[in-house]
Amino acid sequence: MNKKLNISIAVLLFLMAFLAAGELSAQPPPPPPPPGGGPPCWPPPCIPVDGGITIALAAAAAFGGKKVYDALKKSGN
């Protein structure tokens, strides 16, 4: 009897966590724009960071690939 109760409680908790996951991961809506139409982001320059990070990741991947290639080439001789 105790084993069935433990399994029932575990299944119930799993289902509750599964159903509540959608509510917990939802983001609140964005705030309304200010009256008078201010800048779309703060601080106003709105500089994207994506370009620099992508270039840095590509350079790091190329450097790491070269190091692995050199290590494999050296161990083969």
PyMOL Python script that loads the backbone (N, CA, C, O; Angstrom):
from pymol import cmd

cmd.read_pdbstr("""\
ATOM      1  N   MET A   1       0.833  -1.195   0.000  1.00  0.00           N
ATOM      2  CA  MET A   1       0.000   0.000   0.000  1.00  0.00           C
ATOM      3  C   MET A   1       0.876   1.256   0.000  1.00  0.00           C
ATOM      4  O   MET A   1       0.582   2.224  -0.702  1.00  0.00           O
ATOM      5  N   ASN A   2       1.933   1.233   0.778  1.00  0.00           N
ATOM      6  CA  ASN A   2       2.803   2.393   0.900  1.00  0.00           C
ATOM      7  C   ASN A   2       3.512   2.663  -0.425  1.00  0.00           C
ATOM      8  O   ASN A   2       3.714   3.821  -0.791  1.00  0.00           O
ATOM      9  N   LYS A   3       3.896   1.599  -1.155  1.00  0.00           N
ATOM     10  CA  LYS A   3       4.580   1.757  -2.428  1.00  0.00           C
ATOM     11  C   LYS A   3       3.649   2.383  -3.468  1.00  0.00           C
ATOM     12  O   LYS A   3       4.080   3.239  -4.241  1.00  0.00           O
ATOM     13  N   LYS A   4       2.377   1.967  -3.498  1.00  0.00           N
ATOM     14  CA  LYS A   4       1.412   2.542  -4.429  1.00  0.00           C
ATOM     15  C   LYS A   4       1.166   4.013  -4.125  1.00  0.00           C
ATOM     16  O   LYS A   4       1.007   4.823  -5.038  1.00  0.00           O
ATOM     17  N   LEU A   5       1.136   4.355  -2.849  1.00  0.00           N
ATOM     18  CA  LEU A   5       0.932   5.749  -2.458  1.00  0.00           C
ATOM     19  C   LEU A   5       2.114   6.603  -2.890  1.00  0.00           C
ATOM     20  O   LEU A   5       1.923   7.717  -3.378  1.00  0.00           O
ATOM     21  N   ASN A   6       3.322   6.103  -2.720  1.00  0.00           N
ATOM     22  CA  ASN A   6       4.517   6.852  -3.130  1.00  0.00           C
ATOM     23  C   ASN A   6       4.546   7.062  -4.644  1.00  0.00           C
ATOM     24  O   ASN A   6       4.894   8.145  -5.115  1.00  0.00           O
ATOM     25  N   ILE A   7       4.181   6.033  -5.401  1.00  0.00           N
ATOM     26  CA  ILE A   7       4.151   6.160  -6.858  1.00  0.00           C
ATOM     27  C   ILE A   7       3.076   7.149  -7.277  1.00  0.00           C
ATOM     28  O   ILE A   7       3.301   7.959  -8.177  1.00  0.00           O
ATOM     29  N   SER A   8       1.916   7.098  -6.644  1.00  0.00           N
ATOM     30  CA  SER A   8       0.834   8.026  -6.971  1.00  0.00           C
ATOM     31  C   SER A   8       1.239   9.467  -6.686  1.00  0.00           C
ATOM     32  O   SER A   8       0.949  10.361  -7.480  1.00  0.00           O
ATOM     33  N   ILE A   9       1.897   9.695  -5.572  1.00  0.00           N
ATOM     34  CA  ILE A   9       2.345  11.047  -5.228  1.00  0.00           C
ATOM     35  C   ILE A   9       3.403  11.522  -6.220  1.00  0.00           C
ATOM     36  O   ILE A   9       3.385  12.681  -6.633  1.00  0.00           O
ATOM     37  N   ALA A  10       4.317  10.647  -6.603  1.00  0.00           N
ATOM     38  CA  ALA A  10       5.361  11.029  -7.559  1.00  0.00           C
ATOM     39  C   ALA A  10       4.761  11.383  -8.914  1.00  0.00           C
ATOM     40  O   ALA A  10       5.169  12.365  -9.535  1.00  0.00           O
ATOM     41  N   VAL A  11       3.790  10.588  -9.378  1.00  0.00           N
ATOM     42  CA  VAL A  11       3.144  10.875 -10.659  1.00  0.00           C
ATOM     43  C   VAL A  11       2.375  12.188 -10.572  1.00  0.00           C
ATOM     44  O   VAL A  11       2.422  12.986 -11.508  1.00  0.00           O
ATOM     45  N   LEU A  12       1.682  12.423  -9.492  1.00  0.00           N
ATOM     46  CA  LEU A  12       0.922  13.655  -9.318  1.00  0.00           C
ATOM     47  C   LEU A  12       1.854  14.875  -9.303  1.00  0.00           C
ATOM     48  O   LEU A  12       1.555  15.889  -9.933  1.00  0.00           O
ATOM     49  N   LEU A  13       2.955  14.782  -8.602  1.00  0.00           N
ATOM     50  CA  LEU A  13       3.907  15.888  -8.559  1.00  0.00           C
ATOM     51  C   LEU A  13       4.523  16.137  -9.934  1.00  0.00           C
ATOM     52  O   LEU A  13       4.713  17.287 -10.330  1.00  0.00           O
ATOM     53  N   PHE A  14       4.834  15.071 -10.658  1.00  0.00           N
ATOM     54  CA  PHE A  14       5.381  15.225 -12.005  1.00  0.00           C
ATOM     55  C   PHE A  14       4.386  15.935 -12.917  1.00  0.00           C
ATOM     56  O   PHE A  14       4.760  16.848 -13.653  1.00  0.00           O
ATOM     57  N   LEU A  15       3.129  15.522 -12.872  1.00  0.00           N
ATOM     58  CA  LEU A  15       2.113  16.159 -13.707  1.00  0.00           C
ATOM     59  C   LEU A  15       1.915  17.621 -13.333  1.00  0.00           C
ATOM     60  O   LEU A  15       1.740  18.466 -14.211  1.00  0.00           O
ATOM     61  N   MET A  16       1.941  17.926 -12.045  1.00  0.00           N
ATOM     62  CA  MET A  16       1.783  19.314 -11.608  1.00  0.00           C
ATOM     63  C   MET A  16       2.957  20.160 -12.092  1.00  0.00           C
ATOM     64  O   MET A  16       2.763  21.287 -12.548  1.00  0.00           O
ATOM     65  N   ALA A  17       4.168  19.626 -11.997  1.00  0.00           N
ATOM     66  CA  ALA A  17       5.346  20.371 -12.450  1.00  0.00           C
ATOM     67  C   ALA A  17       5.305  20.554 -13.959  1.00  0.00           C
ATOM     68  O   ALA A  17       5.664  21.621 -14.458  1.00  0.00           O
ATOM     69  N   PHE A  18       4.875  19.538 -14.691  1.00  0.00           N
ATOM     70  CA  PHE A  18       4.784  19.619 -16.144  1.00  0.00           C
ATOM     71  C   PHE A  18       3.766  20.668 -16.579  1.00  0.00           C
ATOM     72  O   PHE A  18       4.021  21.428 -17.514  1.00  0.00           O
ATOM     73  N   LEU A  19       2.629  20.716 -15.917  1.00  0.00           N
ATOM     74  CA  LEU A  19       1.596  21.680 -16.277  1.00  0.00           C
ATOM     75  C   LEU A  19       1.964  23.099 -15.859  1.00  0.00           C
ATOM     76  O   LEU A  19       1.556  24.056 -16.517  1.00  0.00           O
ATOM     77  N   ALA A  20       2.719  23.252 -14.787  1.00  0.00           N
ATOM     78  CA  ALA A  20       3.100  24.582 -14.307  1.00  0.00           C
ATOM     79  C   ALA A  20       4.301  25.139 -15.055  1.00  0.00           C
ATOM     80  O   ALA A  20       4.594  26.328 -14.923  1.00  0.00           O
ATOM     81  N   ALA A  21       5.004  24.329 -15.831  1.00  0.00           N
ATOM     82  CA  ALA A  21       6.213  24.799 -16.519  1.00  0.00           C
ATOM     83  C   ALA A  21       5.888  25.907 -17.511  1.00  0.00           C
ATOM     84  O   ALA A  21       6.682  26.835 -17.666  1.00  0.00           O
ATOM     85  N   GLY A  22       4.771  25.840 -18.173  1.00  0.00           N
ATOM     86  CA  GLY A  22       4.394  26.888 -19.124  1.00  0.00           C
ATOM     87  C   GLY A  22       4.165  28.220 -18.446  1.00  0.00           C
ATOM     88  O   GLY A  22       4.538  29.260 -18.989  1.00  0.00           O
ATOM     89  N   GLU A  23       3.570  28.211 -17.290  1.00  0.00           N
ATOM     90  CA  GLU A  23       3.329  29.444 -16.563  1.00  0.00           C
ATOM     91  C   GLU A  23       4.625  30.038 -16.019  1.00  0.00           C
ATOM     92  O   GLU A  23       4.783  31.258 -15.980  1.00  0.00           O
ATOM     93  N   LEU A  24       5.537  29.189 -15.607  1.00  0.00           N
ATOM     94  CA  LEU A  24       6.768  29.678 -14.999  1.00  0.00           C
ATOM     95  C   LEU A  24       7.745  30.214 -16.030  1.00  0.00           C
ATOM     96  O   LEU A  24       8.557  31.079 -15.703  1.00  0.00           O
ATOM     97  N   SER A  25       7.694  29.732 -17.255  1.00  0.00           N
ATOM     98  CA  SER A  25       8.653  30.167 -18.264  1.00  0.00           C
ATOM     99  C   SER A  25       8.121  31.297 -19.142  1.00  0.00           C
ATOM    100  O   SER A  25       8.836  31.771 -20.024  1.00  0.00           O
ATOM    101  N   ALA A  26       6.902  31.731 -18.924  1.00  0.00           N
ATOM    102  CA  ALA A  26       6.344  32.801 -19.744  1.00  0.00           C
ATOM    103  C   ALA A  26       6.962  34.136 -19.351  1.00  0.00           C
ATOM    104  O   ALA A  26       7.222  34.390 -18.175  1.00  0.00           O
ATOM    105  N   GLN A  27       7.195  34.986 -20.350  1.00  0.00           N
ATOM    106  CA  GLN A  27       7.747  36.306 -20.093  1.00  0.00           C
ATOM    107  C   GLN A  27       6.617  37.316 -19.993  1.00  0.00           C
ATOM    108  O   GLN A  27       5.582  37.169 -20.642  1.00  0.00           O
ATOM    109  N   PRO A  28       6.820  38.339 -19.177  1.00  0.00           N
ATOM    110  CA  PRO A  28       5.784  39.377 -19.108  1.00  0.00           C
ATOM    111  C   PRO A  28       5.784  40.194 -20.402  1.00  0.00           C
ATOM    112  O   PRO A  28       6.799  40.246 -21.096  1.00  0.00           O
ATOM    113  N   PRO A  29       4.679  40.821 -20.727  1.00  0.00           N
ATOM    114  CA  PRO A  29       4.641  41.622 -21.950  1.00  0.00           C
ATOM    115  C   PRO A  29       5.548  42.842 -21.809  1.00  0.00           C
ATOM    116  O   PRO A  29       5.807  43.292 -20.693  1.00  0.00           O
ATOM    117  N   PRO A  30       6.034  43.384 -22.930  1.00  0.00           N
ATOM    118  CA  PRO A  30       6.895  44.564 -22.844  1.00  0.00           C
ATOM    119  C   PRO A  30       6.114  45.771 -22.343  1.00  0.00           C
ATOM    120  O   PRO A  30       4.899  45.839 -22.524  1.00  0.00           O
ATOM    121  N   PRO A  31       6.791  46.713 -21.720  1.00  0.00           N
ATOM    122  CA  PRO A  31       6.080  47.900 -21.231  1.00  0.00           C
ATOM    123  C   PRO A  31       5.576  48.743 -22.407  1.00  0.00           C
ATOM    124  O   PRO A  31       6.156  48.703 -23.492  1.00  0.00           O
ATOM    125  N   PRO A  32       4.521  49.487 -22.198  1.00  0.00           N
ATOM    126  CA  PRO A  32       4.009  50.318 -23.302  1.00  0.00           C
ATOM    127  C   PRO A  32       4.999  51.434 -23.621  1.00  0.00           C
ATOM    128  O   PRO A  32       5.738  51.869 -22.737  1.00  0.00           O
ATOM    129  N   PRO A  33       5.027  51.902 -24.861  1.00  0.00           N
ATOM    130  CA  PRO A  33       5.944  52.981 -25.209  1.00  0.00           C
ATOM    131  C   PRO A  33       5.565  54.265 -24.484  1.00  0.00           C
ATOM    132  O   PRO A  33       4.391  54.504 -24.198  1.00  0.00           O
ATOM    133  N   PRO A  34       6.554  55.080 -24.191  1.00  0.00           N
ATOM    134  CA  PRO A  34       6.239  56.324 -23.484  1.00  0.00           C
ATOM    135  C   PRO A  34       5.453  57.268 -24.380  1.00  0.00           C
ATOM    136  O   PRO A  34       5.623  57.254 -25.599  1.00  0.00           O
ATOM    137  N   PRO A  35       4.599  58.082 -23.791  1.00  0.00           N
ATOM    138  CA  PRO A  35       3.861  59.040 -24.616  1.00  0.00           C
ATOM    139  C   PRO A  35       4.841  60.059 -25.203  1.00  0.00           C
ATOM    140  O   PRO A  35       5.680  60.597 -24.480  1.00  0.00           O
ATOM    141  N   GLY A  36       4.741  60.318 -26.462  1.00  0.00           N
ATOM    142  CA  GLY A  36       5.654  61.241 -27.108  1.00  0.00           C
ATOM    143  C   GLY A  36       6.706  60.515 -27.923  1.00  0.00           C
ATOM    144  O   GLY A  36       7.466  61.163 -28.643  1.00  0.00           O
ATOM    145  N   GLY A  37       6.778  59.191 -27.837  1.00  0.00           N
ATOM    146  CA  GLY A  37       7.667  58.399 -28.677  1.00  0.00           C
ATOM    147  C   GLY A  37       9.139  58.561 -28.367  1.00  0.00           C
ATOM    148  O   GLY A  37       9.872  59.158 -29.156  1.00  0.00           O
ATOM    149  N   GLY A  38       9.583  58.051 -27.252  1.00  0.00           N
ATOM    150  CA  GLY A  38      10.992  58.086 -26.894  1.00  0.00           C
ATOM    151  C   GLY A  38      11.791  57.067 -27.685  1.00  0.00           C
ATOM    152  O   GLY A  38      11.254  56.430 -28.592  1.00  0.00           O
ATOM    153  N   PRO A  39      13.064  56.905 -27.358  1.00  0.00           N
ATOM    154  CA  PRO A  39      13.897  55.925 -28.077  1.00  0.00           C
ATOM    155  C   PRO A  39      13.425  54.496 -27.813  1.00  0.00           C
ATOM    156  O   PRO A  39      12.890  54.218 -26.740  1.00  0.00           O
ATOM    157  N   PRO A  40      13.614  53.579 -28.777  1.00  0.00           N
ATOM    158  CA  PRO A  40      13.116  52.215 -28.619  1.00  0.00           C
ATOM    159  C   PRO A  40      13.908  51.391 -27.605  1.00  0.00           C
ATOM    160  O   PRO A  40      13.439  50.335 -27.179  1.00  0.00           O
ATOM    161  N   CYS A  41      15.087  51.845 -27.213  1.00  0.00           N
ATOM    162  CA  CYS A  41      15.864  51.120 -26.215  1.00  0.00           C
ATOM    163  C   CYS A  41      16.628  52.121 -25.353  1.00  0.00           C
ATOM    164  O   CYS A  41      16.676  53.312 -25.657  1.00  0.00           O
ATOM    165  N   TRP A  42      17.209  51.629 -24.297  1.00  0.00           N
ATOM    166  CA  TRP A  42      17.948  52.509 -23.407  1.00  0.00           C
ATOM    167  C   TRP A  42      19.286  51.892 -23.102  1.00  0.00           C
ATOM    168  O   TRP A  42      19.279  50.726 -22.710  1.00  0.00           O
ATOM    169  N   PRO A  43      20.392  52.501 -23.227  1.00  0.00           N
ATOM    170  CA  PRO A  43      20.672  53.865 -23.667  1.00  0.00           C
ATOM    171  C   PRO A  43      20.443  54.019 -25.161  1.00  0.00           C
ATOM    172  O   PRO A  43      20.490  53.031 -25.893  1.00  0.00           O
ATOM    173  N   PRO A  44      20.196  55.238 -25.629  1.00  0.00           N
ATOM    174  CA  PRO A  44      19.759  55.486 -27.000  1.00  0.00           C
ATOM    175  C   PRO A  44      20.637  54.970 -28.139  1.00  0.00           C
ATOM    176  O   PRO A  44      20.066  54.688 -29.193  1.00  0.00           O
ATOM    177  N   PRO A  45      21.956  54.815 -28.048  1.00  0.00           N
ATOM    178  CA  PRO A  45      22.662  54.364 -29.257  1.00  0.00           C
ATOM    179  C   PRO A  45      22.206  53.000 -29.773  1.00  0.00           C
ATOM    180  O   PRO A  45      22.310  52.755 -30.975  1.00  0.00           O
ATOM    181  N   CYS A  46      21.715  52.119 -28.936  1.00  0.00           N
ATOM    182  CA  CYS A  46      21.183  50.812 -29.341  1.00  0.00           C
ATOM    183  C   CYS A  46      22.177  50.027 -30.193  1.00  0.00           C
ATOM    184  O   CYS A  46      21.834  49.594 -31.293  1.00  0.00           O
ATOM    185  N   ILE A  47      23.370  49.840 -29.717  1.00  0.00           N
ATOM    186  CA  ILE A  47      24.406  49.135 -30.468  1.00  0.00           C
ATOM    187  C   ILE A  47      24.218  47.632 -30.276  1.00  0.00           C
ATOM    188  O   ILE A  47      24.212  47.164 -29.137  1.00  0.00           O
ATOM    189  N   PRO A  48      24.064  46.850 -31.371  1.00  0.00           N
ATOM    190  CA  PRO A  48      23.936  45.401 -31.224  1.00  0.00           C
ATOM    191  C   PRO A  48      25.273  44.775 -30.843  1.00  0.00           C
ATOM    192  O   PRO A  48      26.323  45.223 -31.304  1.00  0.00           O
ATOM    193  N   VAL A  49      25.240  43.762 -30.019  1.00  0.00           N
ATOM    194  CA  VAL A  49      26.449  43.097 -29.561  1.00  0.00           C
ATOM    195  C   VAL A  49      26.710  41.850 -30.398  1.00  0.00           C
ATOM    196  O   VAL A  49      27.811  41.301 -30.338  1.00  0.00           O
ATOM    197  N   ASP A  50      25.761  41.399 -31.155  1.00  0.00           N
ATOM    198  CA  ASP A  50      25.838  40.115 -31.834  1.00  0.00           C
ATOM    199  C   ASP A  50      27.007  40.009 -32.807  1.00  0.00           C
ATOM    200  O   ASP A  50      27.661  38.967 -32.844  1.00  0.00           O
ATOM    201  N   GLY A  51      27.294  41.029 -33.585  1.00  0.00           N
ATOM    202  CA  GLY A  51      28.336  40.949 -34.595  1.00  0.00           C
ATOM    203  C   GLY A  51      29.704  40.657 -34.011  1.00  0.00           C
ATOM    204  O   GLY A  51      30.416  39.791 -34.520  1.00  0.00           O
ATOM    205  N   GLY A  52      30.087  41.355 -32.959  1.00  0.00           N
ATOM    206  CA  GLY A  52      31.392  41.145 -32.356  1.00  0.00           C
ATOM    207  C   GLY A  52      31.527  39.789 -31.704  1.00  0.00           C
ATOM    208  O   GLY A  52      32.584  39.164 -31.782  1.00  0.00           O
ATOM    209  N   ILE A  53      30.475  39.328 -31.065  1.00  0.00           N
ATOM    210  CA  ILE A  53      30.522  38.018 -30.409  1.00  0.00           C
ATOM    211  C   ILE A  53      30.640  36.914 -31.457  1.00  0.00           C
ATOM    212  O   ILE A  53      31.378  35.950 -31.254  1.00  0.00           O
ATOM    213  N   THR A  54      29.928  37.040 -32.563  1.00  0.00           N
ATOM    214  CA  THR A  54      29.993  36.033 -33.618  1.00  0.00           C
ATOM    215  C   THR A  54      31.399  35.950 -34.211  1.00  0.00           C
ATOM    216  O   THR A  54      31.911  34.856 -34.449  1.00  0.00           O
ATOM    217  N   ILE A  55      32.013  37.091 -34.446  1.00  0.00           N
ATOM    218  CA  ILE A  55      33.373  37.100 -34.984  1.00  0.00           C
ATOM    219  C   ILE A  55      34.349  36.488 -33.985  1.00  0.00           C
ATOM    220  O   ILE A  55      35.227  35.715 -34.369  1.00  0.00           O
ATOM    221  N   ALA A  56      34.201  36.830 -32.709  1.00  0.00           N
ATOM    222  CA  ALA A  56      35.097  36.274 -31.692  1.00  0.00           C
ATOM    223  C   ALA A  56      34.934  34.759 -31.572  1.00  0.00           C
ATOM    224  O   ALA A  56      35.926  34.044 -31.432  1.00  0.00           O
ATOM    225  N   LEU A  57      33.704  34.264 -31.623  1.00  0.00           N
ATOM    226  CA  LEU A  57      33.479  32.820 -31.553  1.00  0.00           C
ATOM    227  C   LEU A  57      34.053  32.107 -32.771  1.00  0.00           C
ATOM    228  O   LEU A  57      34.617  31.021 -32.643  1.00  0.00           O
ATOM    229  N   ALA A  58      33.916  32.705 -33.947  1.00  0.00           N
ATOM    230  CA  ALA A  58      34.478  32.096 -35.153  1.00  0.00           C
ATOM    231  C   ALA A  58      35.995  32.056 -35.083  1.00  0.00           C
ATOM    232  O   ALA A  58      36.607  31.060 -35.471  1.00  0.00           O
ATOM    233  N   ALA A  59      36.609  33.126 -34.595  1.00  0.00           N
ATOM    234  CA  ALA A  59      38.068  33.157 -34.464  1.00  0.00           C
ATOM    235  C   ALA A  59      38.540  32.132 -33.436  1.00  0.00           C
ATOM    236  O   ALA A  59      39.548  31.461 -33.654  1.00  0.00           O
ATOM    237  N   ALA A  60      37.825  32.005 -32.325  1.00  0.00           N
ATOM    238  CA  ALA A  60      38.198  31.026 -31.300  1.00  0.00           C
ATOM    239  C   ALA A  60      38.051  29.599 -31.822  1.00  0.00           C
ATOM    240  O   ALA A  60      38.884  28.743 -31.524  1.00  0.00           O
ATOM    241  N   ALA A  61      36.996  29.336 -32.599  1.00  0.00           N
ATOM    242  CA  ALA A  61      36.813  27.997 -33.168  1.00  0.00           C
ATOM    243  C   ALA A  61      37.920  27.679 -34.167  1.00  0.00           C
ATOM    244  O   ALA A  61      38.419  26.554 -34.198  1.00  0.00           O
ATOM    245  N   ALA A  62      38.308  28.658 -34.983  1.00  0.00           N
ATOM    246  CA  ALA A  62      39.386  28.429 -35.946  1.00  0.00           C
ATOM    247  C   ALA A  62      40.716  28.190 -35.227  1.00  0.00           C
ATOM    248  O   ALA A  62      41.481  27.305 -35.611  1.00  0.00           O
ATOM    249  N   PHE A  63      40.987  28.969 -34.196  1.00  0.00           N
ATOM    250  CA  PHE A  63      42.223  28.802 -33.432  1.00  0.00           C
ATOM    251  C   PHE A  63      42.258  27.435 -32.738  1.00  0.00           C
ATOM    252  O   PHE A  63      43.284  26.756 -32.749  1.00  0.00           O
ATOM    253  N   GLY A  64      41.135  27.040 -32.139  1.00  0.00           N
ATOM    254  CA  GLY A  64      41.065  25.730 -31.492  1.00  0.00           C
ATOM    255  C   GLY A  64      41.207  24.596 -32.486  1.00  0.00           C
ATOM    256  O   GLY A  64      41.869  23.599 -32.198  1.00  0.00           O
ATOM    257  N   GLY A  65      40.593  24.732 -33.655  1.00  0.00           N
ATOM    258  CA  GLY A  65      40.732  23.711 -34.687  1.00  0.00           C
ATOM    259  C   GLY A  65      42.169  23.580 -35.162  1.00  0.00           C
ATOM    260  O   GLY A  65      42.646  22.468 -35.390  1.00  0.00           O
ATOM    261  N   LYS A  66      42.857  24.692 -35.312  1.00  0.00           N
ATOM    262  CA  LYS A  66      44.270  24.661 -35.712  1.00  0.00           C
ATOM    263  C   LYS A  66      45.112  23.974 -34.649  1.00  0.00           C
ATOM    264  O   LYS A  66      45.994  23.181 -34.981  1.00  0.00           O
ATOM    265  N   LYS A  67      44.858  24.261 -33.383  1.00  0.00           N
ATOM    266  CA  LYS A  67      45.613  23.629 -32.291  1.00  0.00           C
ATOM    267  C   LYS A  67      45.382  22.116 -32.275  1.00  0.00           C
ATOM    268  O   LYS A  67      46.328  21.348 -32.100  1.00  0.00           O
ATOM    269  N   VAL A  68      44.135  21.686 -32.454  1.00  0.00           N
ATOM    270  CA  VAL A  68      43.825  20.256 -32.471  1.00  0.00           C
ATOM    271  C   VAL A  68      44.493  19.597 -33.675  1.00  0.00           C
ATOM    272  O   VAL A  68      45.065  18.514 -33.547  1.00  0.00           O
ATOM    273  N   TYR A  69      44.426  20.234 -34.837  1.00  0.00           N
ATOM    274  CA  TYR A  69      45.055  19.700 -36.045  1.00  0.00           C
ATOM    275  C   TYR A  69      46.562  19.551 -35.841  1.00  0.00           C
ATOM    276  O   TYR A  69      47.136  18.519 -36.190  1.00  0.00           O
ATOM    277  N   ASP A  70      47.203  20.578 -35.277  1.00  0.00           N
ATOM    278  CA  ASP A  70      48.645  20.508 -35.041  1.00  0.00           C
ATOM    279  C   ASP A  70      48.998  19.402 -34.044  1.00  0.00           C
ATOM    280  O   ASP A  70      49.991  18.699 -34.230  1.00  0.00           O
ATOM    281  N   ALA A  71      48.198  19.243 -32.993  1.00  0.00           N
ATOM    282  CA  ALA A  71      48.455  18.213 -31.995  1.00  0.00           C
ATOM    283  C   ALA A  71      48.306  16.814 -32.604  1.00  0.00           C
ATOM    284  O   ALA A  71      49.109  15.926 -32.316  1.00  0.00           O
ATOM    285  N   LEU A  72      47.285  16.614 -33.441  1.00  0.00           N
ATOM    286  CA  LEU A  72      47.103  15.324 -34.085  1.00  0.00           C
ATOM    287  C   LEU A  72      48.212  15.038 -35.095  1.00  0.00           C
ATOM    288  O   LEU A  72      48.671  13.903 -35.221  1.00  0.00           O
ATOM    289  N   LYS A  73      48.634  16.066 -35.805  1.00  0.00           N
ATOM    290  CA  LYS A  73      49.711  15.904 -36.779  1.00  0.00           C
ATOM    291  C   LYS A  73      51.031  15.577 -36.090  1.00  0.00           C
ATOM    292  O   LYS A  73      51.808  14.762 -36.588  1.00  0.00           O
ATOM    293  N   LYS A  74      51.289  16.217 -34.934  1.00  0.00           N
ATOM    294  CA  LYS A  74      52.518  15.994 -34.185  1.00  0.00           C
ATOM    295  C   LYS A  74      52.538  14.595 -33.569  1.00  0.00           C
ATOM    296  O   LYS A  74      53.585  13.948 -33.554  1.00  0.00           O
ATOM    297  N   SER A  75      51.405  14.121 -33.064  1.00  0.00           N
ATOM    298  CA  SER A  75      51.364  12.800 -32.434  1.00  0.00           C
ATOM    299  C   SER A  75      51.436  11.682 -33.471  1.00  0.00           C
ATOM    300  O   SER A  75      51.795  10.555 -33.130  1.00  0.00           O
ATOM    301  N   GLY A  76      51.102  11.971 -34.730  1.00  0.00           N
ATOM    302  CA  GLY A  76      51.167  10.958 -35.785  1.00  0.00           C
ATOM    303  C   GLY A  76      52.570  10.681 -36.262  1.00  0.00           C
ATOM    304  O   GLY A  76      52.821   9.619 -36.832  1.00  0.00           O
ATOM    305  N   ASN A  77      53.505  11.607 -36.048  1.00  0.00           N
ATOM    306  CA  ASN A  77      54.894  11.433 -36.524  1.00  0.00           C
ATOM    307  C   ASN A  77      55.728  10.675 -35.571  1.00  0.00           C
ATOM    308  O   ASN A  77      56.911  10.450 -35.829  1.00  0.00           O
TER     309      ASN A  77
END
""", "prot")
cmd.dss("prot")
cmd.show_as("cartoon", "prot")
cmd.util.cbc("prot")
cmd.orient("prot")
